[in-house]
Amino acid sequence: MYSVLIADGEASVRNSLKSMIDWEDLGFAPCKEARSGQEALRLLLAEQPALALVDMDLPQMQGLEVIRAAREQNFRGRFIVLSRYSDFHLALEAIRLGVTDYLSKPIEQDALFSALQRVKAALAQEQRVWDHTECLKRKSRDILLRELVTGICDADVIVSPQDLASLELTADVYQTVICENFTSPADSTAYNFADLLNVANREEHTFYSFEWEGRNVILLKGTYALNRFRDFLKHYQGEAPPQKGSPMDMFFLAYGRPVHSAGEIPLSYQDAAHLIARRFFCAGGQHTLGYEELSSQKENGEQLALVTLGEYADALTGYLQTFNRRKVSEALLELESRLCRADNDVQELKLFLIDFYLRVREKISLIYHTMSIPFPAHAQAIRRIAEASCLREIMDFLREQSELFMEAAGSPDRNSVLDDILYYIDHNYQSNIRLETIAPLFGYNSAYLGKIFNQTVGENFNSYVDHLRIEHSKQLLLQNRLKVYEVAEQVGYRNVDYFHKKFRKYVGESPAEFRKTALRQKEKSSL
């Protein structure tokens, strides 16, 4: 609906114009009224109606003066001039000011109807042009923003405040997040992380989102947006990780460093792009990787070859035959470590692991050809490795298969298995280690393993892991070279607040207090 203002000094004329035709049927909203030139000018500038019917002979201020003043103050609406007499010079001036029609009083219904139809057609054409122009602007803006964020466009070309304002890049801080969906793009249940941000942040324009190379890229803009994202990460990485199968369980997020100018945004994107490429090497169930961990990422590693594959296949086969769970665990941990440092791409590493698994399986099958070992079908095993989303998932599969063979070929007693479990915990406490994930690797139901663990060790599984982590954290704190949050991460606590809570529970004071007390005692003893 197009808004309308009728400016005439006579109430009878205003009422007649309002009732003469069905304004709403023609697409015009109910009319607003002005009784004087000054009132008309005020309403024109305040309300910005699409159309104004203005009498030439208004009280306080003549109609042409009103139109001229409105135009000078950037009023862009349409005008129809009303007059009791024909004046060629007035008509010329009205045309110069962009008046659409010049109607003589008394106003005839047909003349008004025709004038409104012309105005409506002109407004519709104007809207189409404006929509097309805005569409082109948005497309150009989107292309420029995408190329700026990803570093294709040189940020030096965007220097003026007007350029930054047009791109909505006037924030004090920025951060880039890349989201990869664990589900297939063809999966109808796939969710978009930016859509979820919109739900949580409906009234704020604090991020820009676009698709790039099959991934969702989000540019966070301003302190408010970064704080909201930090709060989200705290919950996402804390004690309550995403529920299995929930929308939030579908995402893996890599986020770059915060930067403080539009020109530095590509640095944040490069961080996130580097980290998203390392997603394959994250722990199973891990959903985030941040710029804080860039220093631990290894570059220019070795190229794994068939010689390496054969060595590990022979070693693992030997350990399996001796039912040496400790050596099996060591071999797989060492292989996993080398894979994380390797310079091969992910597809090459998956092919390497498929070949490794098939070689070990073939050797075992030849040696124990009379034994029925319930290995999965070749196609099923290959598919499981090829479709794995992370390296830990494949390594867990190899551990499951190793335990499957040892369970089928021998009957180790309960105590030896617990020794191997404790050995495994001692070497994996830094990861997201849980009883539910360990139990299948050693051929046990998690509830049963938890029961015998408690009976044999004297405390439950989680308490044992916490004690181990806290003891290692105390050693790191005494070295006085890492910050508290870095210590927390190194011993397996991704949420520093949760680490503080556990440390105080087992030690009786905060990590900072423990370090301070220990350093004070050390200084006293050295005197």
C-alpha positions as CSV (number, residue, x, y, z in Angstrom):
1,M,0.0,0.0,0.0
2,Y,1.3,3.5,-0.9
3,S,0.9,6.2,1.8
4,V,-0.8,9.4,0.9
5,L,-1.0,13.0,2.3
6,I,-3.7,15.5,1.4
7,A,-2.7,19.1,2.1
8,D,-5.6,21.6,1.6
9,G,-6.8,24.5,3.8
10,E,-10.5,23.5,3.4
11,A,-11.8,20.6,5.3
12,S,-14.6,20.1,2.8
13,V,-12.1,19.6,0.0
14,R,-10.1,17.1,2.0
15,N,-13.2,15.1,2.9
16,S,-14.4,15.2,-0.7
17,L,-11.1,13.9,-2.0
18,K,-11.0,11.1,0.6
19,S,-14.6,9.9,-0.2
20,M,-14.5,10.5,-3.9
21,I,-12.8,7.2,-4.7
22,D,-11.9,3.9,-3.0
23,W,-8.2,4.7,-2.2
24,E,-7.4,1.3,-0.7
25,D,-8.8,-0.5,-3.8
26,L,-6.3,1.4,-5.9
27,G,-3.5,0.4,-3.6
28,F,-3.2,3.5,-1.5
29,A,-3.3,3.6,2.3
30,P,-5.9,5.8,4.2
31,C,-5.0,9.4,3.7
32,K,-3.3,11.7,6.2
33,E,-4.2,15.4,6.2
34,A,-2.5,18.8,6.6
35,R,-4.4,22.1,6.9
36,S,-1.5,24.5,6.3
37,G,1.7,24.7,4.3
38,Q,3.9,24.4,7.4
39,E,2.0,21.3,8.6
40,A,2.2,19.8,5.2
41,L,6.0,20.3,5.0
42,R,6.5,18.8,8.5
43,L,4.4,15.7,7.6
44,L,6.1,15.3,4.2
45,L,9.6,15.1,5.9
46,A,8.5,13.1,8.9
47,E,6.1,10.6,7.2
48,Q,7.7,10.4,3.7
49,P,4.4,9.5,1.9
50,A,4.6,8.0,-1.5
51,L,2.1,10.6,-2.8
52,A,1.1,14.1,-1.7
53,L,-1.9,16.1,-3.1
54,V,-1.0,19.7,-2.4
55,D,-3.2,22.8,-2.9
56,M,-1.4,25.8,-4.4
57,D,-3.1,28.2,-2.1
58,L,-2.3,26.8,1.4
59,P,-2.4,29.0,4.5
60,Q,1.0,30.0,6.0
61,M,3.0,28.6,3.1
62,Q,2.1,28.3,-0.6
63,G,1.9,24.9,-2.2
64,L,4.9,25.4,-4.5
65,E,7.0,26.6,-1.6
66,V,6.1,23.5,0.3
67,I,7.1,21.3,-2.7
68,R,10.3,23.2,-3.3
69,A,11.3,23.0,0.4
70,A,10.5,19.3,0.5
71,R,12.6,18.6,-2.6
72,E,15.5,20.6,-1.2
73,Q,15.4,18.3,1.9
74,N,15.5,15.2,-0.3
75,F,11.8,14.2,-0.3
76,R,11.4,11.6,-3.1
77,G,7.7,11.1,-3.2
78,R,5.2,12.0,-5.9
79,F,3.1,15.2,-6.0
80,I,-0.3,16.0,-7.5
81,V,-1.0,19.8,-7.5
82,L,-4.5,21.1,-6.9
83,S,-5.5,24.7,-8.0
84,R,-8.6,26.8,-8.5
85,Y,-7.1,28.4,-11.6
86,S,-4.9,27.6,-14.5
87,D,-1.5,29.3,-14.5
88,F,1.0,28.4,-17.1
89,H,4.0,29.7,-15.1
90,L,2.9,27.8,-12.0
91,A,2.4,24.6,-14.1
92,L,5.9,25.0,-15.5
93,E,7.4,25.4,-12.1
94,A,5.4,22.4,-10.8
95,I,6.7,20.3,-13.6
96,R,10.3,21.4,-12.9
97,L,9.8,20.3,-9.3
98,G,8.7,16.8,-10.5
99,V,5.0,17.2,-10.0
100,T,3.2,14.2,-11.6
101,D,-0.2,15.9,-12.3
102,Y,-1.8,19.3,-12.2
103,L,-5.6,19.1,-11.3
104,S,-8.0,22.0,-11.5
105,K,-10.6,22.5,-8.8
106,P,-13.3,21.5,-8.4
107,I,-11.7,18.0,-8.8
108,E,-13.5,15.6,-11.0
109,Q,-13.6,12.0,-10.0
110,D,-12.4,10.7,-13.4
111,A,-9.5,13.1,-13.5
112,L,-8.4,12.1,-10.0
113,F,-8.8,8.4,-10.7
114,S,-6.7,8.7,-13.9
115,A,-4.0,10.8,-12.1
116,L,-3.8,8.1,-9.3
117,Q,-3.5,5.4,-11.9
118,R,-0.6,7.2,-13.5
119,V,1.1,7.8,-10.1
120,K,0.6,4.1,-9.2
121,A,2.2,3.0,-12.5
122,A,5.1,5.3,-12.0
123,L,5.6,4.1,-8.4
124,A,5.4,0.5,-9.4
125,Q,8.1,1.1,-12.1
126,E,10.2,3.0,-9.7
127,Q,9.9,0.1,-7.2
128,R,11.0,-2.4,-9.9
129,V,14.0,-0.4,-10.8
130,W,14.9,0.1,-7.1
131,D,14.5,-3.6,-6.4
132,H,16.7,-4.5,-9.3
133,T,19.3,-2.0,-8.3
134,E,19.3,-3.2,-4.7
135,C,19.6,-6.8,-5.9
136,L,22.6,-5.9,-7.9
137,K,24.1,-4.0,-5.0
138,R,23.5,-6.9,-2.7
139,K,25.1,-9.3,-5.1
140,S,28.1,-7.0,-5.6
141,R,28.3,-6.5,-1.8
142,D,28.2,-10.3,-1.2
143,I,30.9,-11.0,-3.7
144,L,33.1,-8.3,-2.3
145,L,32.6,-9.4,1.3
146,R,33.3,-13.1,0.4
147,E,36.5,-12.1,-1.4
148,L,37.5,-9.9,1.4
149,V,37.0,-12.5,4.1
150,T,38.7,-15.3,2.1
151,G,41.6,-13.0,1.1
152,I,40.9,-13.1,-2.7
153,C,40.3,-9.3,-2.6
154,D,43.0,-7.0,-1.4
155,A,41.6,-5.3,1.6
156,D,43.6,-2.1,0.7
157,V,41.0,-1.3,-1.9
158,I,38.4,-0.9,0.9
159,V,39.8,2.1,2.7
160,S,37.1,4.8,3.1
161,P,34.6,4.9,6.0
162,Q,31.9,4.9,3.3
163,D,33.1,1.6,1.9
164,L,33.3,0.0,5.3
165,A,29.9,1.3,6.2
166,S,28.3,0.0,3.0
167,L,29.8,-3.4,3.8
168,E,28.7,-3.2,7.5
169,L,32.3,-3.5,8.5
170,T,32.5,-0.8,11.2
171,A,32.9,-3.1,14.3
172,D,35.7,-2.9,16.7
173,V,36.6,-6.7,16.4
174,Y,36.0,-9.6,14.0
175,Q,36.3,-13.3,14.1
176,T,35.9,-15.9,11.4
177,V,34.2,-19.3,12.0
178,I,34.1,-22.2,9.5
179,C,31.4,-24.8,10.0
180,E,31.5,-28.2,8.5
181,N,28.5,-30.5,8.7
182,F,29.1,-34.1,9.6
183,T,26.1,-35.1,7.5
184,S,26.0,-35.4,3.7
185,P,24.9,-32.3,1.9
186,A,22.2,-34.4,0.3
187,D,20.9,-35.3,3.7
188,S,17.5,-33.7,4.1
189,T,18.1,-33.4,7.9
190,A,21.2,-31.4,7.5
191,Y,21.2,-28.1,9.5
192,N,22.9,-24.8,8.8
193,F,24.8,-23.4,11.8
194,A,24.1,-19.8,10.6
195,D,20.4,-20.5,10.7
196,L,20.7,-21.6,14.3
197,L,22.6,-18.3,15.1
198,N,19.7,-16.4,13.5
199,V,17.3,-18.2,15.8
200,A,19.4,-17.3,18.9
201,N,20.2,-13.8,17.7
202,R,17.1,-12.8,15.8
203,E,17.2,-9.0,16.5
204,E,21.0,-8.5,16.1
205,H,22.9,-7.9,12.8
206,T,26.2,-9.1,14.3
207,F,27.4,-11.7,11.8
208,Y,27.6,-12.3,8.1
209,S,27.3,-15.8,6.7
210,F,28.0,-17.4,3.3
211,E,28.9,-20.7,1.6
212,W,32.4,-21.2,0.5
213,E,34.0,-24.4,-0.9
214,G,31.1,-26.5,0.5
215,R,31.4,-25.1,4.0
216,N,29.5,-22.5,6.0
217,V,31.6,-19.4,6.7
218,I,30.5,-17.0,9.4
219,L,32.1,-13.6,10.1
220,L,31.3,-12.5,13.6
221,K,31.2,-8.7,14.0
222,G,31.6,-6.8,17.2
223,T,32.3,-7.6,20.9
224,Y,28.7,-8.6,21.5
225,A,28.9,-11.3,18.8
226,L,32.3,-12.6,19.9
227,N,31.1,-12.8,23.5
228,R,28.0,-14.7,22.5
229,F,30.1,-17.1,20.5
230,R,32.5,-17.6,23.4
231,D,29.6,-18.4,25.7
232,F,28.3,-20.9,23.1
233,L,31.8,-22.6,23.0
234,K,31.9,-22.7,26.8
235,H,28.7,-24.7,26.8
236,Y,29.5,-26.7,23.7
237,Q,32.9,-27.8,25.1
238,G,31.8,-28.1,28.7
239,E,30.2,-30.7,30.9
240,A,27.2,-31.1,28.6
241,P,28.4,-31.8,25.1
242,P,25.8,-32.0,22.3
243,Q,23.3,-34.8,22.6
244,K,24.0,-37.6,20.1
245,G,21.9,-37.1,17.0
246,S,20.9,-33.5,17.9
247,P,21.3,-30.6,15.5
248,M,24.3,-29.4,17.4
249,D,25.9,-32.8,17.2
250,M,26.0,-32.4,13.4
251,F,28.6,-29.6,13.4
252,F,32.4,-29.2,13.5
253,L,33.5,-25.6,14.1
254,A,37.0,-24.1,13.4
255,Y,37.5,-20.6,14.5
256,G,40.3,-18.1,13.8
257,R,41.9,-15.4,15.9
258,P,40.0,-12.2,16.8
259,V,41.2,-9.2,14.7
260,H,40.5,-5.5,15.0
261,S,40.3,-4.2,11.5
262,A,38.6,-5.2,8.2
263,G,42.0,-5.6,6.6
264,E,43.0,-8.3,9.1
265,I,39.9,-10.4,8.6
266,P,41.6,-12.8,6.1
267,L,44.1,-13.7,8.8
268,S,41.3,-15.0,11.0
269,Y,39.8,-16.9,8.0
270,Q,43.2,-18.4,7.2
271,D,43.5,-19.7,10.8
272,A,40.0,-21.3,10.6
273,A,40.7,-22.8,7.1
274,H,43.9,-24.3,8.3
275,L,42.2,-25.8,11.4
276,I,39.2,-27.2,9.5
277,A,41.6,-29.1,7.3
278,R,42.9,-30.7,10.5
279,R,39.5,-31.9,11.6
280,F,40.3,-35.5,10.6
281,F,43.0,-35.6,13.3
282,C,40.7,-34.5,16.1
283,A,39.5,-36.8,18.9
284,G,36.3,-38.7,18.4
285,G,33.4,-36.6,19.5
286,Q,35.4,-33.4,19.3
287,H,33.3,-30.6,17.7
288,T,35.6,-27.5,17.8
289,L,39.1,-26.5,17.0
290,G,40.3,-23.0,17.8
291,Y,43.2,-20.7,16.9
292,E,44.6,-21.3,20.4
293,E,45.7,-24.8,19.2
294,L,47.5,-23.5,16.0
295,S,50.9,-23.6,17.8
296,S,50.5,-27.4,18.4
297,Q,49.7,-28.1,14.7
298,K,52.6,-29.8,12.9
299,E,53.7,-28.8,9.5
300,N,55.8,-30.4,6.8
301,G,55.7,-33.9,8.2
302,E,56.9,-37.1,6.6
303,Q,55.3,-38.8,3.7
304,L,54.1,-42.3,4.9
305,A,55.1,-45.0,2.5
306,L,54.5,-48.7,2.0
307,V,57.7,-49.5,4.0
308,T,56.1,-47.9,7.1
309,L,52.9,-49.7,6.4
310,G,54.6,-53.1,6.3
311,E,56.6,-52.4,9.4
312,Y,53.6,-51.6,11.5
313,A,51.5,-54.4,10.0
314,D,54.2,-56.9,11.0
315,A,54.7,-55.5,14.4
316,L,50.9,-55.4,15.2
317,T,50.5,-59.0,14.0
318,G,53.3,-60.1,16.3
319,Y,51.8,-58.4,19.3
320,L,48.4,-59.9,18.6
321,Q,49.8,-63.4,18.5
322,T,51.3,-62.9,21.9
323,F,48.1,-61.4,23.3
324,N,50.2,-58.4,24.5
325,R,47.6,-55.8,24.9
326,R,50.1,-53.2,26.1
327,K,52.3,-53.6,23.0
328,V,49.2,-53.5,20.7
329,S,48.1,-50.3,22.4
330,E,51.6,-48.8,22.1
331,A,51.9,-49.8,18.4
332,L,48.5,-48.2,17.5
333,L,49.2,-45.1,19.6
334,E,52.6,-44.7,17.8
335,L,51.0,-45.2,14.4
336,E,48.3,-42.6,15.2
337,S,50.9,-40.1,16.3
338,R,52.8,-40.6,13.0
339,L,49.7,-40.2,11.0
340,C,48.9,-37.0,12.8
341,R,52.3,-35.6,11.8
342,A,52.2,-37.0,8.2
343,D,52.2,-34.8,5.2
344,N,49.8,-37.0,3.2
345,D,46.3,-35.7,2.5
346,V,43.3,-37.3,4.3
347,Q,42.3,-39.6,1.4
348,E,45.9,-41.0,1.1
349,L,45.9,-41.7,4.9
350,K,42.6,-43.5,4.6
351,L,43.9,-45.7,1.8
352,F,47.0,-46.3,3.9
353,L,44.9,-47.5,6.9
354,I,42.7,-49.6,4.7
355,D,45.8,-51.4,3.3
356,F,47.2,-51.6,6.8
357,Y,44.0,-53.3,8.2
358,L,43.7,-55.7,5.3
359,R,47.4,-56.8,5.6
360,V,47.0,-57.5,9.3
361,R,43.8,-59.3,8.8
362,E,45.2,-61.4,6.0
363,K,48.3,-62.4,8.1
364,I,46.1,-63.3,11.1
365,S,43.7,-65.3,8.9
366,L,46.6,-67.2,7.4
367,I,48.2,-68.0,10.7
368,Y,44.9,-69.0,12.4
369,H,43.2,-70.4,9.4
370,T,41.4,-73.1,11.5
371,M,39.9,-70.5,13.8
372,S,36.6,-68.8,13.3
373,I,37.3,-65.1,13.9
374,P,34.2,-62.9,13.5
375,F,35.8,-60.2,11.4
376,P,33.4,-58.0,9.5
377,A,33.1,-58.4,5.7
378,H,35.9,-56.8,3.7
379,A,33.5,-54.3,2.1
380,Q,32.0,-53.3,5.5
381,A,35.4,-52.7,7.0
382,I,36.7,-50.7,4.0
383,R,33.5,-48.6,4.0
384,R,33.9,-47.9,7.8
385,I,37.4,-46.6,7.3
386,A,36.7,-44.7,4.1
387,E,33.6,-42.9,5.6
388,A,35.2,-42.1,9.0
389,S,35.0,-38.4,9.9
390,C,38.2,-38.5,12.0
391,L,41.3,-40.5,12.5
392,R,40.4,-41.5,16.1
393,E,37.3,-43.2,14.8
394,I,39.5,-45.4,12.5
395,M,42.0,-46.1,15.3
396,D,39.2,-47.1,17.6
397,F,38.0,-49.5,14.9
398,L,41.5,-51.0,14.7
399,R,41.6,-51.4,18.5
400,E,38.2,-53.1,18.4
401,Q,39.4,-55.5,15.7
402,S,42.5,-56.3,17.7
403,E,40.5,-57.0,20.8
404,L,38.1,-59.1,18.8
405,F,40.9,-61.4,17.7
406,M,42.5,-61.6,21.1
407,E,39.1,-62.4,22.7
408,A,38.5,-65.1,20.1
409,A,42.0,-66.6,20.4
410,G,42.6,-66.5,24.1
411,S,41.1,-65.9,27.5
412,P,43.1,-63.3,29.5
413,D,42.1,-63.0,33.1
414,R,40.4,-60.0,34.6
415,N,43.4,-58.5,36.3
416,S,45.7,-58.5,33.2
417,V,42.9,-56.7,31.3
418,L,42.6,-54.1,34.0
419,D,46.4,-53.5,33.9
420,D,46.1,-52.9,30.2
421,I,43.1,-50.5,30.8
422,L,45.1,-48.6,33.4
423,Y,48.0,-48.4,30.9
424,Y,45.7,-47.1,28.2
425,I,44.2,-44.4,30.6
426,D,47.7,-43.3,31.6
427,H,48.5,-42.6,28.0
428,N,45.2,-41.1,26.9
429,Y,44.0,-39.0,29.9
430,Q,44.5,-35.8,27.8
431,S,41.7,-36.8,25.4
432,N,38.0,-37.0,26.0
433,I,38.4,-40.4,27.6
434,R,35.2,-42.2,28.8
435,L,34.3,-45.6,30.1
436,E,31.7,-46.1,27.4
437,T,34.4,-45.7,24.7
438,I,37.1,-47.8,26.4
439,A,35.0,-50.8,27.4
440,P,34.4,-52.1,23.8
441,L,38.1,-51.8,23.0
442,F,38.8,-54.4,25.7
443,G,35.7,-56.6,24.9
444,Y,33.6,-55.6,27.9
445,N,30.2,-54.1,28.6
446,S,30.7,-50.6,30.1
447,A,28.5,-51.3,33.1
448,Y,30.3,-54.5,33.9
449,L,33.7,-53.0,33.4
450,G,32.8,-50.1,35.6
451,K,31.8,-52.5,38.3
452,I,35.0,-54.6,38.3
453,F,37.1,-51.4,37.9
454,N,35.6,-50.0,41.1
455,Q,36.1,-53.3,42.9
456,T,39.7,-53.8,41.8
457,V,41.0,-50.2,41.8
458,G,39.0,-48.9,44.7
459,E,37.4,-45.9,43.0
460,N,35.2,-45.4,40.0
461,F,36.5,-44.8,36.6
462,N,35.8,-41.0,36.4
463,S,37.3,-40.4,39.8
464,Y,40.4,-42.3,38.8
465,V,40.8,-40.2,35.6
466,D,40.2,-37.0,37.5
467,H,42.9,-37.9,40.1
468,L,45.3,-38.7,37.3
469,R,44.7,-35.5,35.5
470,I,44.9,-33.4,38.6
471,E,48.3,-35.0,39.6
472,H,49.7,-34.3,36.1
473,S,48.3,-30.7,36.3
474,K,50.1,-30.2,39.6
475,Q,53.4,-31.1,37.9
476,L,52.8,-28.7,35.1
477,L,51.7,-25.9,37.5
478,L,55.0,-26.4,39.4
479,Q,57.0,-25.8,36.2
480,N,55.5,-22.3,36.1
481,R,55.7,-22.0,32.3
482,L,52.1,-22.5,31.3
483,K,49.0,-20.4,32.0
484,V,46.2,-22.1,34.0
485,Y,44.0,-22.6,31.0
486,E,46.9,-24.1,29.0
487,V,47.5,-26.6,31.9
488,A,43.8,-27.5,31.8
489,E,43.9,-28.2,28.1
490,Q,47.0,-30.3,28.4
491,V,45.5,-32.6,31.0
492,G,42.2,-33.1,29.2
493,Y,39.9,-30.4,30.5
494,R,38.6,-28.3,27.6
495,N,36.6,-26.1,30.0
496,V,38.9,-24.2,32.4
497,D,36.1,-23.5,34.8
498,Y,35.4,-27.2,35.1
499,F,39.2,-27.7,35.7
500,H,39.1,-25.1,38.5
501,K,36.1,-26.9,40.1
502,K,37.8,-30.4,40.0
503,F,41.2,-29.1,41.1
504,R,39.7,-27.4,44.2
505,K,37.7,-30.5,45.0
506,Y,40.8,-32.8,45.1
507,V,43.5,-30.3,46.2
508,G,41.5,-28.0,48.4
509,E,42.6,-24.8,46.7
510,S,42.6,-23.2,43.2
511,P,45.4,-24.0,40.6
512,A,46.7,-20.4,41.0
513,E,46.7,-20.7,44.8
514,F,48.5,-24.1,44.6
515,R,51.2,-22.7,42.3
516,K,51.7,-19.6,44.5
517,T,52.0,-21.7,47.7
518,A,54.4,-24.1,46.0
519,L,56.6,-21.3,44.7
520,R,56.7,-19.6,48.1
521,Q,57.7,-22.8,49.8
522,K,60.4,-23.4,47.2
523,E,61.8,-19.9,47.8
524,K,61.9,-20.5,51.6
525,S,63.7,-23.8,51.2
526,S,66.3,-22.2,49.0
527,L,67.2,-19.6,51.6
